[in-house]
Amino acid sequence: MLKLSSIATRRVSQFKRNRRGYCSAWIFLCLFLLSLGAELIANDKPIVVQYQGSFYFPIVKSYSETTFGGEFETEADYRDPFVGKLIEDNGWMFWPPVRYSYQTINYNLNVPSPSPPSFENILGTDDQGRDVLARLIYGFRISILFGLTLTILGSIVGVSVGAMEGYFGGLFDLLSQRFIEIWSGMPVFFLLIIMSSVITPGFFTLLLLMLLFSWMHLVDVVRAEFLKARNLDYIRAAKALGVSTPVIMFRHALPNAMVATLSMMPFVLTGSITTLTGLDFLGFGLPPGSPSLGELLSQGKNNLQAPWLGITAFLSLSVMLVLLTFIGEAVRDAFDSRKIFKG
């Protein structure tokens, strides 16, 4: 069993003491874990099909219609009443709670798209007849995964640059700071829009473009910690004993810098999600058709007669960002030495 140090135990206790942040962390974790299994919650394919004594798993593998006694070699459309009857006459299907994926169009609407919330489409449909709840679940997952990936990669680059600046100092620090001043002074949002217009947008291409600018958030904090740490006695003693520079930087000096880094990471994650949402809202983010909270906001703006679109996007974004902000406050308190050693 993993045993925490006394300082780590105090930090965990301080984190739990912030009830708002602690509860927000559990709520956010549950929502994120549910979104990771989006295919099991919202899908236009059944999870399990039992047909003539054999079991099939359509969400994992594609099956042709002829597998279930149909006429076509193409993939079976399980929402088709004809295919559904073929299977039900010789077995059964176990469906997810929401029988729509993010790209599934409901062709059986009684009113024009976007249609209002109903028993079949709990949050209604968008202007293309796609289920809003399904797109919300998948869009939430993409936003969190994109933000986490960008935050982790940006933090690795930012911490590395800040550590080298603070530890080596001198000319390297001077030139790096001048470069960061110039690079941070660029209109980032407009540059992202221009680049997204030139390069075909995608998850990884957009991630790379945003990584070019997102790594600077933590540089100053880490640099300051290393500038302070390199003059401490135990760092000087390690140098005198002949310990290598990488070992001193990442084993002895880095833990002090990680306190401020971990305190800022939830807020960096919030900024990453907000930037992606803004780009999607303007049409310069993920490829068209991708489930996106920003695209849902754009649909709400373009379809004022369908208020459920804007309300859904606003509430989902608000809940996500508020939870992350509360978690960030709790993490900041957990690493505040004045609070964990109080009393």
NORMOJO-V501237 format. One record per backbone hydrogen bond with DSSP energy under -0.5 kcal/mol. NH is the residue of the N-H (numbers start at 1). CO is the residue of the C=O. E is the energy in kcal/mol with one decimal. If there is no record, write none. Layout:
NH:CO:E + NH:CO:E
This chain:
4:2:-0.5 + 9:5:-2.5 + 10:6:-1.9 + 11:7:-2.2 + 12:8:-2.4 + 13:9:-2.3 + 14:10:-2.6 + 15:11:-2.4 + 16:12:-2.3 + 17:13:-1.6 + 18:14:-1.0 + 18:15:-0.6 + 19:17:-1.6 + 22:18:-2.8 + 23:19:-2.7 + 24:20:-1.8 + 25:21:-2.2 + 26:22:-1.6 + 27:23:-2.5 + 28:24:-2.9 + 29:25:-2.3 + 30:26:-2.4 + 31:27:-2.4 + 32:28:-2.6 + 33:29:-2.5 + 34:30:-2.2 + 35:31:-2.2 + 36:32:-1.7 + 37:33:-0.8 + 37:34:-0.7 + 38:35:-1.5 + 40:37:-1.4 + 41:37:-0.6 + 41:38:-1.2 + 42:38:-3.2 + 43:98:-2.4 + 47:94:-2.5 + 48:94:-1.2 + 49:56:-2.8 + 50:92:-2.8 + 51:49:-0.6 + 51:54:-2.9 + 52:90:-2.7 + 54:51:-1.9 + 56:49:-2.9 + 59:46:-0.6 + 60:57:-1.7 + 61:57:-2.3 + 65:74:-2.3 + 66:72:-1.2 + 67:64:-1.1 + 68:65:-1.3 + 69:66:-1.6 + 70:65:-2.3 + 76:63:-2.7 + 78:76:-0.9 + 80:77:-1.7 + 84:80:-2.8 + 85:81:-2.2 + 86:82:-1.9 + 87:83:-2.1 + 88:84:-2.6 + 89:85:-2.1 + 90:86:-0.5 + 90:87:-1.0 + 91:87:-0.6 + 92:50:-2.0 + 94:48:-2.8 + 95:93:-0.6 + 98:41:-2.6 + 99:97:-0.6 + 104:101:-0.9 + 106:129:-2.8 + 107:105:-0.9 + 109:106:-0.6 + 118:121:-3.1 + 122:120:-0.6 + 124:121:-1.6 + 125:115:-2.1 + 126:130:-2.0 + 129:126:-1.9 + 131:104:-0.7 + 132:124:-2.4 + 135:131:-1.8 + 136:132:-2.2 + 137:133:-2.2 + 138:134:-2.2 + 139:135:-2.4 + 140:136:-2.3 + 141:137:-1.7 + 142:138:-2.3 + 143:139:-2.4 + 144:140:-2.2 + 145:141:-2.7 + 146:142:-2.7 + 147:143:-2.5 + 148:144:-3.0 + 149:145:-2.4 + 150:146:-2.6 + 151:147:-2.5 + 152:148:-2.6 + 153:149:-2.5 + 154:150:-2.6 + 155:151:-2.1 + 156:152:-2.2 + 157:153:-2.1 + 158:154:-2.8 + 159:155:-3.0 + 160:156:-1.9 + 161:157:-2.6 + 162:158:-2.7 + 163:159:-2.5 + 164:160:-2.1 + 165:161:-2.5 + 166:162:-2.5 + 167:163:-2.4 + 168:164:-2.2 + 169:164:-0.6 + 169:165:-1.8 + 172:169:-0.7 + 173:169:-1.2 + 174:170:-2.1 + 175:171:-2.8 + 176:172:-2.3 + 177:173:-2.3 + 178:174:-1.9 + 179:175:-2.2 + 180:176:-2.5 + 181:177:-2.3 + 182:178:-1.9 + 183:179:-3.0 + 184:180:-3.0 + 185:181:-0.9 + 186:183:-1.0 + 188:186:-1.7 + 191:187:-2.3 + 192:188:-2.5 + 193:189:-1.9 + 194:190:-2.4 + 195:191:-2.8 + 196:192:-2.5 + 197:193:-1.4 + 198:194:-1.3 + 199:195:-3.1 + 206:202:-2.4 + 207:203:-1.7 + 208:204:-2.4 + 209:205:-2.2 + 210:206:-2.3 + 211:207:-1.8 + 212:208:-1.1 + 213:210:-1.2 + 214:210:-1.9 + 215:211:-0.8 + 216:213:-0.8 + 217:214:-1.0 + 218:215:-0.6 + 220:216:-0.6 + 222:218:-2.3 + 223:219:-2.8 + 224:220:-2.2 + 225:221:-1.8 + 226:222:-2.3 + 227:223:-2.5 + 228:224:-1.7 + 229:225:-2.4 + 230:226:-2.4 + 231:228:-0.8 + 232:229:-1.8 + 236:232:-2.0 + 237:233:-2.6 + 238:234:-1.8 + 239:235:-2.1 + 240:236:-2.3 + 241:237:-1.8 + 242:239:-1.4 + 243:238:-2.4 + 248:244:-2.1 + 249:245:-2.6 + 250:246:-2.5 + 251:247:-2.1 + 252:247:-0.8 + 252:248:-1.0 + 253:248:-2.1 + 254:249:-1.7 + 256:253:-0.7 + 257:253:-1.2 + 258:254:-2.1 + 259:255:-0.7 + 259:256:-0.6 + 260:256:-0.6 + 261:257:-1.7 + 262:258:-2.9 + 263:259:-1.4 + 264:260:-1.2 + 264:261:-0.6 + 265:261:-1.3 + 266:262:-0.6 + 267:264:-0.6 + 268:264:-1.9 + 269:265:-2.6 + 270:266:-1.8 + 271:267:-2.0 + 272:268:-2.1 + 273:269:-2.2 + 274:270:-2.2 + 275:271:-2.2 + 276:272:-2.1 + 277:273:-2.4 + 278:274:-2.3 + 279:275:-2.3 + 280:276:-2.5 + 281:277:-2.3 + 282:278:-1.7 + 283:279:-0.7 + 283:280:-0.7 + 284:279:-2.7 + 285:279:-0.7 + 290:287:-2.0 + 296:292:-1.7 + 297:293:-2.0 + 298:294:-2.1 + 299:295:-2.1 + 300:296:-2.0 + 301:297:-1.9 + 302:298:-2.2 + 303:299:-1.3 + 306:303:-2.1 + 309:306:-1.7 + 310:306:-0.7 + 311:307:-2.5 + 312:308:-1.9 + 313:309:-2.1 + 314:310:-2.6 + 315:311:-2.7 + 316:312:-2.4 + 317:313:-2.3 + 318:314:-2.6 + 319:315:-2.7 + 320:316:-2.2 + 321:317:-2.7 + 322:318:-2.5 + 323:319:-2.4 + 324:320:-2.1 + 325:321:-2.2 + 326:322:-2.5 + 327:323:-2.3 + 328:324:-2.4 + 329:325:-2.1 + 330:326:-2.1 + 331:327:-2.6 + 332:328:-2.4 + 333:329:-2.1 + 334:330:-2.1 + 335:331:-1.5 + 336:333:-1.1 + 337:335:-0.9 + 339:336:-1.3 + 340:336:-2.2 + 341:337:-1.6 + 342:339:-0.9
